[in-house]
Amino acid sequence: MKALKFKHFPKTEMQLAKEFNNPKVFLYQKSNQHLFFENQLKIIFQYLQNNVATASMVARETGVPQKNICRYKRYLEKAGKLWEVEKKKCKETGAKAWYLTTNPKYLSKFEQLSLF
């Protein structure tokens, strides 16, 4: 029987655990998480450029969780890039909700006058 030859030894469970606790690994994971949320923000912004929808409708169409959409909504509102157009019955949930947009052309005349 021939002896097995390895160019690299297979990693043991202990070595993997040490590598997992390496701060560089966590830094990489953290930066990827930041990119993931940044991409979700871009997806929502682009969707609302072309549509007027509630947070529930955006969640259904984009696949971004509604809780994340609420966070991004607040962020975009503070930045002055998202507006609540009107409050009416949501097509997704049936409850009263604000319809949102990031496109200024969808704003009502009243809101456009109050901006200046």
C-alpha positions in Angstrom: 0.0 0.0 0.0 1.4 3.4 -1.0 1.7 6.2 1.5 -0.4 9.2 0.6 1.5 12.3 -0.3 0.0 15.8 0.2 1.4 19.0 -1.1 -0.5 20.8 1.6 -1.8 19.1 4.7 -5.6 19.2 5.0 -6.7 21.7 7.6 -7.8 20.3 10.9 -10.8 21.5 12.8 -8.6 23.3 15.2 -6.8 25.1 12.4 -10.1 26.2 10.9 -11.2 27.5 14.3 -8.1 29.5 14.7 -8.5 30.9 11.2 -12.1 31.8 11.9 -11.1 33.8 15.0 -8.6 35.7 12.9 -9.5 39.4 12.9 -8.7 39.7 9.2 -11.4 37.2 8.4 -13.9 39.2 10.4 -12.8 42.4 8.7 -13.4 40.8 5.3 -16.9 39.5 6.4 -17.8 42.9 7.7 -16.8 44.7 4.5 -18.9 42.2 2.5 -21.9 42.9 4.7 -21.5 46.6 4.1 -21.5 46.0 0.4 -24.6 43.8 0.7 -26.6 46.6 2.4 -25.2 49.2 0.0 -26.5 47.1 -2.9 -29.9 46.8 -1.3 -30.0 50.6 -0.9 -29.2 51.1 -4.6 -31.8 48.5 -5.6 -34.5 50.3 -3.6 -33.5 53.7 -4.9 -33.5 52.5 -8.6 -36.9 50.8 -8.2 -38.5 53.9 -6.7 -37.0 56.1 -9.5 -39.4 54.3 -11.9 -42.3 53.4 -9.6 -44.4 54.8 -6.8 -45.0 52.1 -4.2 -45.4 51.3 -0.5 -42.6 49.6 1.4 -44.5 46.3 1.3 -44.8 46.6 -2.5 -41.1 47.4 -2.8 -40.3 44.4 -0.6 -42.3 42.0 -2.8 -40.8 43.3 -6.1 -37.2 43.6 -5.1 -36.8 40.8 -2.5 -35.3 43.2 0.1 -36.8 42.6 3.5 -39.4 45.3 4.6 -37.5 46.0 7.8 -34.4 46.9 5.8 -36.6 49.1 3.5 -37.8 51.1 6.5 -34.2 51.8 7.5 -33.3 52.8 4.0 -36.4 55.0 3.8 -35.4 57.0 6.8 -31.8 57.3 5.4 -33.0 58.5 2.0 -35.6 60.9 3.6 -32.9 62.5 5.7 -30.7 62.9 2.6 -33.6 64.6 0.8 -33.8 61.9 -1.9 -37.1 60.1 -1.0 -40.6 61.6 -0.6 -43.9 60.3 0.6 -46.3 61.1 -2.2 -49.7 60.1 -0.8 -51.3 58.0 1.9 -53.8 55.5 0.7 -54.7 51.8 0.7 -51.7 49.6 -0.1 -52.3 47.1 -2.9 -50.1 44.5 -1.1 -51.4 44.6 2.5 -54.8 46.4 2.2 -53.8 48.8 5.0 -53.3 52.5 4.7 -49.7 53.3 3.9 -47.5 56.0 2.4 -46.6 55.6 -1.3 -42.9 56.5 -1.8 -40.8 57.7 -4.6 -37.3 58.9 -5.3 -38.2 60.6 -8.5 -39.1 64.3 -8.1 -41.5 64.3 -11.1 -44.0 62.2 -9.1 -44.3 64.8 -6.4 -47.6 66.6 -6.2 -47.8 70.3 -7.0 -48.4 71.1 -3.4 -45.2 69.5 -2.2 -43.1 71.1 -5.0 -44.3 74.5 -3.9 -43.6 73.8 -0.3 -40.0 72.8 -1.0 -39.0 76.3 -1.9 
